[in-house]
Amino acid sequence: MKGKRYSPEQIVKILREAEKAESAREVIRRYDITEQTFCRWKKVYAGMEVPDIKRLKAIMEENLRLKRLVADLALKISLLEEVNSKKW
């Protein structure tokens, strides 16, 4: 799988450039991205500034950490219930 080509900061810069340009197609062609990618970026990053992106990144990392924590706890609970359910 191909890695990410553009950082979120670069994406915001590209979106701002597309807003100022006469047509978004010129910007899409210049940066060699598809219209689908451009629309997805616009949906996610529209109206964001660089500090907002840093905050979003931090929130996403925290969310991932919490999801892992919940998954680990669910596994431990499941194992303890299995051990407890056996008749000795």
N, C-alpha and C positions, 0 to 999 in steps of 0.2 A: 504494500500500500504506500502511496505517495505521501510524504510529509507535508506539513503546512508550509505554504509559500509566503504568506503574509501574516504579520503579527496584527493583533487587534488595533494597535496604534496606527499601523500602515493602512488598515482597512478604513478607519475613520478619515484618514487623510485622503484616500481615494474617493470616498463618498462625498467629502466636501468639495473635492475637485470636480466631481460629476455634477454637483449642484450648481457650480459656477460656470461650467462648460455649456456650450450651446446644445449639445446632445450627449446623452450618457453613452451612446454607442461609440463615440470617439474615445472616451476614457476606457471603456470595456476593451476596445481593440488595442489601445496603447499598453494596457497592463496584461493583455492576453488572458482574460478571464471570460467565462461564459455569462450569458444574460441571467441564467438560473442562479449562478453563484452571486452575481451582483444583487439580484432581488432578495436572496437569502441574507446577504450582508445588510442590505437596507432594512430588512425586517428586524434583524437583531440589533444592529448598531445605529439606527437612525436617531439623530438628535443627541448622541452621546459625545462627551468630551473625554479627553485622556484620563482625567481623575476618575470619571465614572467607570471607565473600562478597568482601571486598576481595582476599584471597589468591587466590580462585577466579578473579576478574576478571583479576588480574595473570598467572596461569598461562594463562588462555585467550588473552590478548594475546601472550604469549611463544610459545605454540603456533602462533598464526596467523603470527607473524613467522618462525618456523622453517619452517613449511610453504611460505611464499613463497620463502624462501632455498633450500629443496630444489628447488622447481619451477624457479627461475632456474638453478640448477646443472645440473639435468637437461636444460634447454633448451640450455645452453652445451655440455654434453657431446654432445648429439645433433648440434648444428651442427658441432662439431669432428670427430666421427666421419664425418659426411657429407662434409666437405671432405677428410679423410684418405683416404676410400675411393675417390676419383676417381683414375684413372690419368693421369699427366701425360705 
